[in-house]
């Protein structure tokens, strides 16, 4: 159903009387080893399907789901897991816990999958894995991976209509929708999202990660990474929607037109503590497309790219304000590397650090109105190459902001927003010299073609986070020690805490081989310490017809592609440009069953832009999109 068709439902639901009956809290259990003929009231008598638990649970109930993969239906793509008022659904259990606080959703990965036929593609997948209509905050979904949704229109992962559920501790990844909201589509509701990651979702329309129309969604501590769309690669905010955005990261999101990270369609928003890093839009607003009268407070833009407005694209007749914000090292092919301003209103910048200044080479065609206390100086990030945008002790951004403009009590890392006496400029607040992290354990375990990294800390003081690195031990050891280690991910720490914390990272899509991992614990002032390396062995025998997404993506100048075939046969892997013209054949020959075939696409002699991979085998084909960005 389209959003425009849904508007007619608003009045019906707004005048309907909602009657809820309270009852004693009951916990229902779901595990892969259960049986739907059971009572579902203990792990020993658990259900095997989440649908059975949802149909049984009433208001006031909880559903505990053990690690495993659960699908909405056997074959019916129109069936979803439907949220219910008063029912809290929790994933992340090992299947033995008797207390909710004992679960670990990061270690005990609990997946809600739309891949009904298990073929690893989006064909024949659920239209919406999770669906919520006219539910309130008492409808809870917490601790799941949501993947493989393929909508007929919108909301491949989750579709919400007139719904305001509580969504926490979710990884929404690999979902697709043709019109909007590859990960989540929300209309006329106020869902609350906390610690939700949107990764690798896609739409042929607006909002690769999430699209919101109407309502007042609230997002905090959320991450959008590697999502794609025509507009709003990470998030598309449609007219009349007023989301509350605090502590958000947009990284490597891509839009075919406008708003690589975020697209605001004319709304007066007040985002705080937002990082826009390495996002791309083909036409305008690599980081942000803004046509409203938003107040942008304590944002950091870095390495975002577009044709117009690498950092921000401002248009329309409204008058947004830029406060306590850093715009640095963004790029535009035509003009406005930091800000492209064609607004007929007044775009004011104050207490901000903008490369080139408010009227310099980084801003165009119209200058920004100088609200005072702006700077043009290197912000001196700790290590932007490793995604560390905290400030070094000599940064000009320290104590340079407008404290009266700040309402958030913490910064993007969860540390005090005002550490000394005046707020800093940018998403991160300088915290001074940190003390070491007390690391209790660091382990690596193989899980199919993935490696699960777990580590525990006994206490942390001003900890920025943990950078995970990997090297190949065999079968292809790399030549020199300087080239061995590759960064695979970063997990934010808890700042300063005397309480123990558990962390988790999943390194996916690995071939068979022997790998080593190490972790770099990064302090707020840029100091760091490495752990000893640990090793793990991956042994996989592929049996599917599959074409993996190239890595890295975006890339410059080269990228790796892997594919498998179910039986020995002739296969071809070719690259086409956006006009459909073949530019190179990477593989054309006999492909063997049970082996990962690898190819390298070298884009040195090709122009920046979108390219397409096509794998053909035995009358079948798979396609993937790549982005070469020089």
TIKOL-912620 format. One line per 5 residues: their letters; for each residue x, y, z of C-alpha. Coordinates in steps of 0.02 Angstrom, whole numbers, padded with zeros to 5 digits. Layout:
N
A	X,Y,Z | ...
This chain:
630
XXXXX	00000,00000,00000 | 00068,00173,-00046 | 00086,00312,00082 | -00040,00419,-00012 | -00167,00278,00002
XXXXX	-00132,00262,00186 | -00178,00442,00228 | -00362,00399,00218 | -00337,00278,00363 | -00274,00409,00485
XXXXX	-00444,00476,00535 | -00511,00300,00561 | -00374,00255,00683 | -00370,00422,00769 | -00553,00412,00821
XXXXX	-00555,00227,00862 | -00567,00183,01047 | -00425,00070,01101 | -00467,-00045,01245 | -00326,-00141,01329
XXXXX	-00343,-00270,01465 | -00206,-00291,01591 | -00149,-00462,01641 | -00009,-00540,01739 | 00153,-00543,01642
XXXXX	00187,-00707,01554 | 00350,-00752,01467 | 00341,-00860,01310 | 00497,-00946,01246 | 00551,-00982,01067
XXXXX	00701,-01087,01015 | 00757,-01184,00860 | 00736,-01346,00957 | 00559,-01310,01015 | 00390,-01370,00956
XXXXX	00232,-01268,00924 | 00132,-01404,01009 | 00218,-01356,01173 | 00148,-01232,01297 | 00293,-01113,01263
XXXXX	00308,-01064,01446 | 00487,-01122,01475 | 00644,-01157,01375 | 00612,-01343,01394 | 00436,-01322,01325
XXXXX	00476,-01184,01200 | 00388,-01146,01036 | 00488,-01168,00876 | 00411,-01022,00781 | 00399,-00840,00830
XXXXX	00230,-00831,00745 | 00159,-00956,00868 | 00222,-00853,01014 | 00151,-00692,00942 | -00019,-00770,00913
XXXXX	-00019,-00838,01092 | 00046,-00684,01184 | -00073,-00554,01254 | -00044,-00380,01323 | 00081,-00383,01465
XXXXX	00176,-00532,01396 | 00357,-00550,01346 | 00429,-00664,01213 | 00608,-00725,01233 | 00689,-00790,01074
XXXXX	00847,-00896,01072 | 00986,-00876,00945 | 00940,-00941,00774 | 00849,-00891,00615 | 00661,-00867,00609
XXXXX	00553,-00832,00457 | 00379,-00756,00449 | 00310,-00897,00340 | 00359,-01050,00243 | 00319,-00977,00072
XXXXX	00191,-00836,00083 | 00284,-00673,00048 | 00140,-00567,00113 | 00153,-00633,00291 | 00252,-00532,00420
XXXXX	00293,-00537,00604 | 00162,-00416,00671 | 00197,-00307,00822 | 00067,-00307,00961 | 00026,-00180,01095
XXXXX	00086,-00235,01266 | 00197,-00373,01196 | 00387,-00356,01211 | 00489,-00470,01097 | 00671,-00495,01147
XXXXX	00807,-00586,01050 | 00984,-00631,01101 | 00961,-00779,01218 | 01068,-00935,01227 | 00915,-01033,01279
XXXXX	00954,-01059,01463 | 00928,-00888,01543 | 00803,-00855,01679 | 00830,-00667,01685 | 00812,-00541,01544
XXXXX	00972,-00452,01596 | 01073,-00611,01565 | 01045,-00613,01377 | 01177,-00551,01253 | 01098,-00505,01088
XXXXX	01267,-00469,01009 | 01338,-00641,01048 | 01178,-00744,01031 | 01133,-00681,00857 | 00946,-00696,00829
XXXXX	00892,-00667,00650 | 00722,-00626,00575 | 00745,-00672,00393 | 00638,-00643,00241 | 00735,-00768,00136
XXXXX	00593,-00894,00135 | 00667,-01011,00005 | 00843,-00998,00076 | 00925,-00962,-00092 | 01025,-00814,-00028
XXXXX	00944,-00691,-00149 | 00799,-00569,-00131 | 00690,-00664,-00254 | 00536,-00737,-00173 | 00571,-00652,-00007
XXXXX	00451,-00580,00121 | 00380,-00410,00074 | 00397,-00347,00253 | 00485,-00450,00385 | 00406,-00349,00527
XXXXX	00244,-00251,00516 | 00166,-00132,00641 | -00001,-00043,00623 | -00078,00070,00754 | 00034,00007,00895
XXXXX	00106,00112,01035 | 00269,00114,01134 | 00218,-00044,01229 | 00250,-00144,01070 | 00435,-00185,01089
XXXXX	00561,-00266,00971 | 00736,-00282,01044 | 00893,-00381,01002 | 00873,-00445,00823 | 00953,-00448,00652
XXXXX	00821,-00408,00520 | 00875,-00458,00345 | 00817,-00515,00175 | 00655,-00417,00160 | 00604,-00372,-00018
XXXXX	00451,-00259,-00019 | 00326,-00248,-00159 | 00321,-00061,-00127 | 00400,00005,00034 | 00475,-00052,00199
XXXXX	00575,-00207,00154 | 00637,-00238,00331 | 00501,-00155,00435 | 00343,-00064,00382 | 00256,00047,00511
XXXXX	00088,00132,00486 | 00016,00244,00621 | 00137,00150,00732 | 00246,00208,00877 | 00335,00050,00937
XXXXX	00496,00040,01037 | 00638,-00028,00930 | 00808,-00060,01011 | 00969,-00155,00982 | 00931,-00200,00801
XXXXX	01039,-00231,00648 | 00932,-00199,00493 | 01033,-00258,00345 | 01016,-00317,00166 | 00834,-00267,00140
XXXXX	00760,-00189,-00016 | 00606,-00091,-00073 | 00565,-00021,-00245 | 00486,00143,-00191 | 00548,00193,-00017
XXXXX	00617,00136,00149 | 00731,-00009,00106 | 00762,-00043,00291 | 00613,00043,00375 | 00465,00140,00306
XXXXX	00369,00236,00439 | 00211,00336,00408 | 00115,00447,00529 | 00186,00372,00687 | 00318,00410,00818
XXXXX	00426,00255,00837 | 00573,00264,00958 | 00735,00190,00889 | 00885,00164,01003 | 01048,00079,00955
XXXXX	00986,00028,00783 | 01108,00000,00638 | 01050,00012,00457 | 01176,-00073,00344 | 01172,-00114,00158
XXXXX	00987,-00081,00129 | 00924,-00018,-00040 | 00776,00066,-00121 | 00740,00121,-00298 | 00659,00276,-00225
XXXXX	00686,00373,-00063 | 00770,00318,00099 | 00888,00172,00077 | 00901,00145,00265 | 00741,00229,00323
XXXXX	00601,00338,00257 | 00485,00437,00370 | 00325,00525,00320 | 00224,00615,00450 | 00239,00584,00636
XXXXX	00384,00617,00753 | 00505,00470,00758 | 00648,00477,00882 | 00819,00407,00840 | 00968,00400,00958
XXXXX	01133,00308,00950 | 01092,00244,00775 | 01207,00210,00628 | 01173,00215,00440 | 01311,00134,00338
XXXXX	01319,00078,00157 | 01136,00108,00115 | 01082,00164,-00060 | 00935,00259,-00135 | 00889,00387,-00267
XXXXX	00867,00519,-00131 | 00920,00501,00050 | 01041,00357,00041 | 01038,00337,00230 | 00876,00425,00283
XXXXX	00740,00516,00186 | 00630,00632,00289 | 00472,00675,00194 | 00357,00824,00215 | 00271,00845,00384
XXXXX	00389,00725,00474 | 00484,00796,00624 | 00608,00664,00684 | 00715,00693,00838 | 00893,00647,00788
XXXXX	01030,00633,00918 | 01195,00537,00914 | 01185,00472,00735 | 01320,00415,00613 | 01296,00420,00424
XXXXX	01442,00333,00339 | 01465,00273,00158 | 01283,00299,00113 | 01246,00339,-00070 | 01109,00432,-00164
XXXXX	01087,00428,-00352 | 01021,00607,-00345 | 01019,00707,-00181 | 01062,00680,00002 | 01190,00541,00015
XXXXX	01173,00530,00204 | 01012,00622,00246 | 00876,00710,00145 | 00764,00835,00235 | 00614,00884,00130
XXXXX	00572,01054,00200 | 00554,01018,00386 | 00622,01122,00532 | 00729,00993,00623 | 00854,01008,00766
XXXXX	00982,00868,00745 | 01125,00860,00869 | 01286,00758,00880 | 01284,00691,00702 | 01433,00627,00601
XXXXX	01423,00629,00410 | 01574,00535,00342 | 01615,00476,00165 | 01438,00486,00099 | 01404,00522,-00086
XXXXX	01264,00597,-00190 | 01275,00606,-00378 | 01192,00776,-00395 | 01192,00869,-00230 | 01218,00855,-00043
XXXXX	01344,00716,-00018 | 01313,00722,00168 | 01150,00819,00188 | 01012,00890,00078 | 00921,01028,00172
XXXXX	00768,01124,00110 | 00694,01165,00281 | 00733,01287,00421 | 00831,01163,00526 | 00955,01209,00661
XXXXX	01108,01099,00639 | 01200,01089,00804 | 01366,01000,00840 | 01378,00908,00675 | 01538,00846,00593
XXXXX	01555,00828,00404 | 01708,00744,00328 | 01751,00671,00157 | 01575,00682,00086 | 01565,00705,-00103
XXXXX	01443,00763,-00236 | 01428,00867,-00394 | 01358,01014,-00295 | 01380,01030,-00107 | 01497,00893,-00048
XXXXX	01447,00923,00133 | 01278,01012,00128 | 01159,01061,-00013 | 01040,01201,00041 | 00893,01252,-00067
XXXXX	00716,01321,-00055 | 00657,01478,00033 | 00688,01432,00215 | 00827,01490,00331 | 00926,01351,00415
XXXXX	01058,01385,00547 | 01227,01300,00562 | 01294,01304,00741 | 01445,01222,00826 | 01476,01121,00667
XXXXX	01633,01061,00576 | 01638,01047,00385 | 01808,00986,00328 | 01884,00895,00179 | 01720,00874,00085
XXXXX	01725,00887,-00104 | 01613,00945,-00247 | 01647,00915,-00431 | 01570,01084,-00482 | 01553,01202,-00333
XXXXX	01519,01211,-00147 | 01637,01080,-00078 | 01574,01113,00098 | 01406,01202,00070 | 01309,01230,-00091
XXXXX	01187,01371,-00052 | 01049,01425,-00171 | 00920,01462,-00036 | 00820,01622,-00056 | 00814,01630,00133
XXXXX	00957,01670,00252 | 01077,01529,00289 | 01174,01577,00446 | 01331,01499,00515 | 01396,01535,00690
XXXXX	01527,01457,00805 | 01570,01337,00664 | 01729,01278,00579 | 01710,01279,00389 | 01854,01245,00272
XXXXX	01878,01403,00167 | 01764,01507,00280 | 01582,01561,00266 | 01614,01657,00105 | 01765,01564,00040
XXXXX	01802,01436,-00093 | 01710,01297,-00001 | 01543,01389,-00006 | 01444,01437,-00161 | 01362,01505,-00260
XXXXX	01290,01609,-00116 | 01393,01648,00038 | 01330,01604,00211 | 01278,01741,00330 | 01414,01759,00461
XXXXX	01331,01743,00632 | 01499,01765,00718 | 01637,01659,00795 | 01666,01553,00638 | 01837,01479,00598
XXXXX	01937,01415,00452 | 02069,01303,00530 | 02115,01120,00531 | 02008,01039,00668 | 02149,00918,00706
XXXXX	02049,00758,00719 | 02137,00615,00807 | 02137,00496,00658 | 02004,00522,00522 | 02081,00382,00418
XXXXX	02024,00262,00555 | 01854,00345,00578 | 01913,00434,00735 | 01844,00612,00734 | 01878,00655,00915
XXXXX	01985,00809,00943 | 02169,00813,00987 | 02221,00919,01135 | 02278,01062,01020 | 02119,01069,00913
XXXXX	02049,01245,00883 | 01874,01171,00903 | 01896,01145,01091 | 01796,01269,01196 | 01749,01363,01036
XXXXX	01561,01329,01027 | 01402,01414,01086 | 01350,01327,01247 | 01177,01407,01246 | 01136,01317,01083
XXXXX	01161,01144,01159 | 01025,01039,01240 | 01110,00867,01231 | 01198,00814,01391 | 01321,00697,01304
XXXXX	01416,00696,01139 | 01414,00566,01001 | 01530,00452,01101 | 01419,00461,01255 | 01540,00572,01350
XXXXX	01491,00735,01437 | 01442,00863,01305 | 01530,01001,01402 | 01692,00933,01471 | 01783,01091,01525
XXXXX	01682,01252,01533 | 01622,01286,01354 | 01553,01166,01226 | 01669,01110,01086 | 01632,01123,00900
XXXXX	01585,00961,00812 | 01502,00798,00860 | 01635,00747,00987 | 01688,00835,01146 | 01870,00833,01199
XXXXX	01883,00741,01364 | 02064,00766,01414 | 02192,00632,01450 | 02109,00462,01466 | 02154,00318,01579
XXXXX	02177,00142,01510 | 02036,00021,01479 | 02036,-00135,01587 | 02015,-00270,01453 | 01962,-00438,01525
XXXXX	01953,-00546,01368 | 01962,-00542,01178 | 01909,-00696,01078 | 01872,-00747,00898 | 01758,-00891,00845
XXXXX	01715,-00954,00671 | 01533,-00964,00620 | 01515,-01024,00441 | 01596,-00893,00331 | 01597,-00766,00473
XXXXX	01705,-00731,00625 | 01624,-00676,00788 | 01736,-00562,00890 | 01692,-00540,01074 | 01778,-00440,01208
XXXXX	01739,-00388,01386 | 01799,-00239,01488 | 01796,-00226,01677 | 01800,-00035,01673 | 01830,00108,01551
XXXXX	01884,00287,01572 | 01860,00408,01428 | 01867,00265,01303 | 01825,00318,01126 | 01813,00143,01056
XXXXX	01892,-00012,00980 | 01961,-00033,00804 | 01961,-00213,00740 | 02098,-00267,00620 | 02125,-00428,00520
XXXXX	02264,-00507,00421 | 02273,-00664,00314 | 02386,-00798,00386 | 02350,-00927,00249 | 02324,-00976,00111
XXXXX	02383,-00807,00043 | 02503,-00725,00166 | 02538,-00546,00117 | 02710,-00488,00069 | 02760,-00356,00195
XXXXX	02712,-00322,00374 | 02658,-00145,00327 | 02524,-00217,00213 | 02464,-00359,00322 | 02335,-00280,00436
XXXXX	02168,-00217,00369 | 02040,-00121,00469 | 01874,-00216,00469 | 01767,-00115,00590 | 01753,00005,00734
XXXXX	01645,-00010,00892 | 01617,00138,01005 | 01662,00122,01188 | 01561,00177,01340 | 01664,00329,01383
XXXXX	01693,00325,01570 | 01615,00186,01671 | 01660,00077,01820 | 01538,-00058,01761 | 01588,-00207,01654
XXXXX	01537,-00206,01470 | 01523,-00338,01336 | 01559,-00303,01152 | 01531,-00396,00991 | 01578,-00378,00807
XXXXX	01534,-00493,00660 | 01659,-00503,00516 | 01559,-00576,00371 | 01591,-00652,00201 | 01762,-00731,00229
XXXXX	01834,-00867,00116 | 01913,-01025,00184 | 02078,-00988,00268 | 02174,-00948,00425 | 02154,-00770,00493
XXXXX	02229,-00666,00632 | 02140,-00526,00724 | 02195,-00390,00841 | 02107,-00244,00924 | 02163,-00065,00947
XXXXX	02087,00019,01100 | 02077,00205,01060 | 02073,00339,01196 | 01992,00509,01177 | 02157,00600,01148
XXXXX	02211,00481,01011 | 02322,00370,01116 | 02299,00187,01080 | 02355,00014,01129 | 02351,-00150,01031
XXXXX	02301,-00319,01100 | 02398,-00474,01060 | 02338,-00557,00900 | 02220,-00705,00903 | 02191,-00829,00762
XXXXX	02042,-00921,00690 | 02011,-01042,00546 | 01869,-01027,00421 | 01818,-01182,00324 | 01674,-01161,00201
XXXXX	01619,-01259,00049 | 01505,-01150,-00056 | 01357,-01236,-00141 | 01253,-01089,-00202 | 01244,-00984,-00358
XXXXX	01298,-00820,-00281 | 01382,-00656,-00323 | 01448,-00565,-00170 | 01449,-00376,-00159 | 01619,-00309,-00209
XXXXX	01735,-00255,-00069 | 01776,-00117,-00038 | 01628,-00020,-00105 | 01642,00125,-00144 | 01819,00093,-00206
XXXXX	01971,00176,-00282 | 02053,00112,-00386 | 02022,-00075,-00367 | 01898,-00191,-00284 | 01878,-00379,-00257
XXXXX	01730,-00485,-00315 | 01690,-00664,-00265 | 01561,-00784,-00338 | 01513,-00967,-00326 | 01419,-01090,-00436
XXXXX	01319,-01243,-00379 | 01400,-01360,-00506 | 01549,-01354,-00622 | 01510,-01257,-00779 | 01552,-01110,-00889
XXXXX	01528,-00939,-00810 | 01561,-00760,-00859 | 01584,-00607,-00749 | 01577,-00440,-00840 | 01574,-00256,-00793
XXXXX	01456,-00130,-00876 | 01447,00059,-00862 | 01288,00157,-00823 | 01244,00160,-01010 | 01240,-00029,-01015
XXXXX	01402,-00041,-01113 | 01523,-00182,-01071 | 01689,-00112,-01012 | 01784,-00268,-00960 | 01764,-00457,-00939
XXXXX	01837,-00511,-00771 | 01804,-00698,-00791 | 01753,-00807,-00938 | 01788,-00990,-00916 | 01756,-01148,-00818
XXXXX	01702,-01117,-00639 | 01717,-01259,-00514 | 01591,-01314,-00385 | 01639,-01289,-00203 | 01763,-01150,-00234
XXXXX	01754,-00962,-00215 | 01801,-00884,-00381 | 01888,-00718,-00360 | 01914,-00572,-00478 | 01987,-00397,-00463
XXXXX	01914,-00247,-00553 | 02047,-00113,-00577 | 01963,00055,-00608 | 02124,00153,-00636 | 02081,00191,-00817
XXXXX	01896,00217,-00791 | 01796,00371,-00741 | 01711,00389,-00572 | 01533,00330,-00568 | 01416,00182,-00550
XXXXX	01462,00016,-00631 | 01368,-00148,-00638 | 01430,-00326,-00616 | 01342,-00465,-00712 | 01373,-00648,-00674
XXXXX	01303,-00772,-00801 | 01298,-00960,-00776 | 01191,-01096,-00854 | 01056,-00976,-00915 | 01049,-00883,-00749
XXXXX	01119,-00714,-00701 | 01151,-00605,-00549 | 01187,-00418,-00543 | 01276,-00306,-00419 | 01307,-00118,-00418
XXXXX	01478,-00041,-00383 | 01533,00139,-00354 | 01704,00197,-00415 | 01743,00360,-00326 | 01907,00447,-00362
